[in-house]
């Protein structure tokens, strides 16, 4: 390894290969301990907004002028998935600066675009590295890249490859087929988002616990036992909403209504029905308020999935958000009123 003063060679780079445009870093195609740790952190939603790699041109194996050029995003989780899938191949990997966003989301937000791809083509001198003028782009980035704009900006043709990185070797050998174009969201893929949702939701949940504690101070019997019993109803309602919206919702997604806020509300209602069984002596307004909050929270968490599934479109997401958010806000206010009213109505949990 030949680090230069003021520079650090990243752990995913194993050496350099010469080219007409200068030395190009060659990538490791197997995960290191740092890669596994970073993947775990990203899957849990920890510091994922800063999990990036440097954009530019990389080598996988020992590519030459005729080797294929695969394009991807600089989100490290995406970058790792692609380079690991290309193990044993001789390929150029062009990494676009998507501000650390995955290809699908970056295409929708405009950071994975013809301008972004052509910028890296020109910066890296790719036209001097390869003899052809063909870029293999991820199919999920097609919504952000116009092939004509790319050709006019840098002279390279855009060819859209498979949806999944794991299909890249087969694509490079045999070309595209319909199975490679199919977008899936299997039970395993849906389960993979649960840890992220739970970790990202801890701040709002803690906030909900704090608000519940404040509301629990209002009511008959200003004693620690009374306050605790009231708070416990709200806390359990919150946890039920979190479970329904962050765990059950992704697992049961294909069987739920395509209106995600409605699907989350249905699951939340099922969770809310457990409250009278758990707190049979609580006043009914208290149970109604906590139950309504369970429904609202589950609905809101379900609504968060509108941008992370193949079942929606940008216009559909925007339309549902406009309709659902005012209703959820009003129901949240009503839940708080019912809960406090129940505190004054008497009853213990």
Buried (B, 14 or more C-beta within 10 A) or exposed (E): EEEEEEEEBEEBBBEBBEBEBEEBBBBBBEBEEEBEEBBEBBBBBBEBEEBBBEBBBBBBBEBBEEBBBBBBBBBBBBBBBBBBBBEEBBBBBBBBBBBBBBBBBBBBEEBBBBBBBBBBBEEBBBBEBBEEBEBBBBBBBBBBBBBEBBBEBBEBEBBBBBBBBEBBBBBBEEEBEEEBEEEEBEEEEBEEBBBBBBBBBEEBBEEBBEBBBEBBEBBEEEEEEBBEBBBBBBBBBBBBBBBBBBBBBBEBBEEBEBBBBBBBBBBBBBBBEBBEEBBEEBBBBBBBBBBBBBBBBBBBBBBBBBBBBEBBEEEBBEEBBEEBEEEBEEBBEBBBBBBBBBBEBEBBB
